Amino acid sequence: MSPPSSPAESASAYWVFGYGSLMWDPGFPYEASHPALLVGYHRRFCLYSQRYRGTPERPGLVLGLDRGGSCRGVVYAVPAAAAAETRDYLWRRELDDYAYRPKLLSVRHAGGTVRAQTFVVDRTQPQYAGWLDDDTVAGLIAAGVGQRGRNRDYLENTLQHLRTLGIHDRGLERLGARVRALPDAALARSGSPPG
């Protein structure tokens, strides 16, 4: 992580907030990153994934920002010269299936408060899973495998990067323990470790 931002950085940067895969796979250039807090939304496995972390027959679940609470993650300062290209990239990545809505929201970090690009869930879309009980969420994650790999790896990568940031997400830690206790459905189906 970088030291607190300078006034010049804050004024010229395009800010992007990451709370899931953007924390460990941003895919765009940035000049600084900081642990950050978003108030008014929380991180939750609430979106069905039928391509990247599951299939139509066996959907996985991915994280979304849903209404209420707060979320700790990372805010990235993208240089002004790369802002348009980064925005285009994020629109292709995050809005591919229209399960998210782009919003500029206030995010706090050690250097102050910035307006950051976020992607919140669209509750009107069929990918929105709504409220699911813990066993159902764990079962979907344990069984999900898609184009980008196992759903359980997505969860573990998120937990690992939260820990690196010094963020303890009790709900996700409990979910991780629950998923680790379940058999790996990918192994059961293939008979060998996924490639």
Buried (B, 14 or more C-beta within 10 A) or exposed (E): EBEEBEEEBBEBBBBBBBBBBBBBEBEBEBBBBBBBBBEEBBBBBBBBBBBBBBBEEBBBBBBBBBEEEEBBBBBBBBBEEBBEEBBEBBEEBBBEBEBBBEBEBBBBBEBEEBBBBBBBBBEEBEBBBEEBEEEEBBBBBBBBBBEBBBBBBBBBBBBEBBEEBEBEBEEBEEBBEBBEEBEBBBEEEEEEEEE
